[in-house]
Structure formats: C-alpha cells, structure tokens
Amino acid sequence: MKLPKAESYKIKMVEAIRLSTMDERVTWIKKANYNLFNLKSDHVFIDLLTDSGTGAMSDKQWSEMMLGDESYAGASSYYKLKNAIQDITGFEYFLPTHQGRAAENVLFSTLIKKGDIIPGNSHFDTTKAHIEHRKSYAVDCTINEAFDTEVNHPFKGNIDIVKLEKVLTENPVEKIPLIIVTITCNSSGGQPVSMQNMKKVSKVAKKYGIPVYYDSARFAENAYFIKKREKGYSDKSIREIVKEMFSYADGMTMSSKKDAIVNMGGFLGLRQKEIFDRASVFNILYEGFNTYGGMSGRDMNALAQGLYEGTEFSYLETRINQVAFLGQMLKDKGIPVQFPFGGHAIFVDAKKFLPHLPKEEFVAQTLAVELYIEGGVRAVEIGSIMADRDPDSGLNRYPDLELMRLAIPRRTYTNDHMKYIAAAIINVFERRDKITKGLKIVKEAPILRHFTVELDRA
Ligand SMILES: *Cc1c(COP(=O)(O)O)cnc(C)c1O
C-alpha cells in the first residue's frame, strides 16, 4: 500500500477553542455591525480571517525567544537575523520593521512622490493604500487568466508583460519609481508568479532603468509552486529557487507574519547601499533604530529561525497540501473556488456562489457573514468593501473578483478542522437560494475601510 502523506511535525502545546450556538452567533455578528473584524476571537470557533501572525511557532523558535538580545544598538539578535536574511534571500542590506506595511511605508517614503505610477500584479490592500495615501497610482498588470476563477493556469500571479510595457511606454520614466511584484499574489487568490515571468519583468525593467521590488510575504510558498509546476525546477531545493527568485529583484518588503511563521515582524531587504542609507532615515523616524526597528531582540531571533523553517520543503508540502485538501472538498461539491488552489488560502467566488445578489449589496461580505452564522468560521471579504472607493471619483470600486478568503494559519489547525469548515460552507451552499438580502454600509473610513466598516442588512 502506498503510504499516505502526513504532517511533518507533531503537536507539543494546545489551545482550547469553543463552539458557540447559532443563536449566539446571530446576536454577536449583529452587535459587530456585520464586520467580522469586530468579533471577539472567543466568539469564533475556527479563525480563517488571516494567515498573518496566526501560525504556530516551533519549539526551536520558542527556544530562540529565550536567547534574544535586547540591546538597543548592535544586538546579537540583529546580526543573527541579518545573516539569515542574507543567507536565504541574498540581500546584503536590511532594515527591521514591525510588520510588512511598515516596510512599505519606509520604502515608499524613500522612493515614491505624488503623482507617481507603480505598476505590478494585483497590489495588496496595504500596499495600494500606502501608494494612494501618497496620491500616486497602483496599476494592476496581472494576466487576464487570474480574473476567471475557472481557468486553470499554473501561474495566475504573473504580470502581463504587454500590459506592463504599455504602462512603461505611455508614461514618463521618472514618474515610475518602481515596479512591485507580489509573490504569491494575495489579491488574485494566493497565486504564484513563475520564475520565467520574474526574469522577463526584470529584463523589461532594466530596459527602462526602473527598479523591481518584491512584496514577498509568501515567497516560500511561491518557490514551492515553482518547484512543483515550472519546467527545470523539480530537482532544485526551495532555498535554491528562493535565491534565484530574489536575484531578479532590487529589493523586497516582507511581512514576516506570513512565510516566516512569526506572530509579529517585517523587514526591508535591499541590494544598494545608497537606497539603504536613504531608507534608514525613515526607518529610524517611523520604526526605531536600525538594529531593532520595531522588533524586540527575541522577535528577531524567532524570525531568523522561522525563515529557515518556512523554506523547508517538508513543511511547505504539509501546508500547501492542507490548503488543497480543503479546496478539493469544496470543489468536489461544486462550490466555485479559485483554481488552482492558492498557497495560503482557498478563495470562494462569491458572485458565482450567490449570483442572485446585486454587487451593490457586497456579496462576498454577505457570504462571510452567513458562514460565520452557520458554523462559527471566520473568513474575510476580498472584494468591493476592501477595494475602497476610487480616490478621484469617490465611487465604490467593484473589482472583477468578489472573493471570500479562507486563510489557513500555519501549523495551527488539523485536517478535521478542514472537514468541519468544508461542511459549514456546503451547508450554506445548500441554502444559498434563501439568502435573498445582502448588506449595506452604514459607516466607513476614507481608506482601508474594511477593517472598521459598519454594515446592516440591505
Ligand atoms: C500581509 C501582507 C502585507 C502587509 O503586511 P503586514 O505585516 O500585515 O503589515 C503586504 N503584502 C502582502 C502580499 C501581504 O500579504
């Protein structure tokens, strides 16, 4: 008999979770103004809001926490992290930040001016917000295949080189301070970018003299997909692939809360001393002195260890197989999900799930509320609430994809939890015709409104 795949770790510490009743959840979600960010975590049974900072650290990471050097300047933890980043990514210079958006803030403060244009594949919400906050523009050049959840394409995170060149030829070069490639592309469904595409982007960028930065939160998952799907990489190790990926970039922003499996932290990786020197000023201003910048020594230690664990093939295989296990259960029942399955999450196509609801009633949010009521599972909307209003016209933006994301925390839930989640979604699917009303916005913030928005039944 062929031996089945099993997790590449065992569990040493557990945390109790409690299942509530449906009546309780109806009350709680109303009190939360139908915004899942407003729920108390005690009122959630399985939390798939995000895979950011929600993973389980290993025994080795916890051991590293005890070895943290909390010196303000020149801490050994800083050098441990610096060596790990250089070893894994190849970037010689780095700045520690408290999380990924802080790295974006420091980098963009260094490079972006008002009126600039920043092309890339679908920019992540905080990335886009940091761009638009500076009165500049994020231009989405993702391949069209990414916007059809039924098209099977191995690298739906790829940049369409024709779209990219169009942006580069139609605008003055000095208005384009950088190109951002998000690996994997969160907004299009945790979809990877191929090595070939990274090479091509680098070549085009060089032609125009524009630097390329990777938004790298899930770089290791991206490398796993390259190993599995791209010709010529099946025999390469994850770390070899990662090194090659970053060789085509001038720098990276990192949310360490994702593939580096820590609860908090981020960094900026850089190749050029000149950019490092300029960015250091903003790092000190916003984050902290350059040898800790928003992180304690123990957190830098755990992050250094996490970078090694997050780039182990056996760990990545366990993780990505678990996400696919959930995706396959849903797909087998005819539930519309982004395919191929993403690395960190399953994305349910809400427009196809609830085709009778008008887009003005926030379809993916409505679905996420129904799933919470059904089973106490907390998902998140990646759709028109998150898309914010157009900063120029003030009108709601309705993206091509209206998704409900089920993000799977790393090393946290078991496959029985996946079965429970699938059952809850299937139950909602079976009663979808009875969901005849969506939601309306009662109160919203001018930017990144999804975090604090207040809603009511439409
Ligand atoms: C999470 C994330 C960020 C922002 O990082 P934070 O640590 O949440 O600030 C940026 N880009 C991508 C692709 C992300 O997934």
The ligand as an SDF file (V2000), in Angstrom:
LIG
                    3D

 15 15  0  0  0  0  0  0  0  0999 V2000
    0.2270   40.9020    4.8020 C   0  0  0  0  0  0  0  0  0  0  0  0
    0.7570   41.4810    3.5930 C   0  0  0  0  0  0  0  0  0  0  0  0
    1.3000   42.7650    3.5800 C   0  0  0  0  0  0  0  0  0  0  0  0
    1.2950   43.6660    4.7960 C   0  0  0  0  0  0  0  0  0  0  0  0
    1.9600   43.1020    5.8600 O   0  0  0  0  0  0  0  0  0  0  0  0
    1.5210   43.3490    7.3880 P   0  0  0  0  0  0  0  0  0  0  0  0
    2.5240   42.5430    8.1360 O   0  0  0  0  0  0  0  0  0  0  0  0
    0.1210   42.8750    7.5370 O   0  0  0  0  0  0  0  0  0  0  0  0
    1.6450   44.7940    7.6370 O   0  0  0  0  0  0  0  0  0  0  0  0
    1.8090   43.2310    2.3960 C   0  0  0  0  0  0  0  0  0  0  0  0
    1.7500   42.4930    1.2690 N   0  0  0  0  0  0  0  0  0  0  0  0
    1.2310   41.2650    1.2420 C   0  0  0  0  0  0  0  0  0  0  0  0
    1.1990   40.4850   -0.0220 C   0  0  0  0  0  0  0  0  0  0  0  0
    0.6990   40.7130    2.4010 C   0  0  0  0  0  0  0  0  0  0  0  0
    0.1440   39.5090    2.3560 O   0  0  0  0  0  0  0  0  0  0  0  0
  1  2  1  0
  2  3  1  0
  2 14  2  0
  3  4  1  0
  3 10  2  0
  4  5  1  0
  5  6  1  0
  6  7  2  0
  6  8  1  0
  6  9  1  0
 10 11  1  0
 11 12  2  0
 12 13  1  0
 12 14  1  0
 14 15  1  0
M  END
$$$$
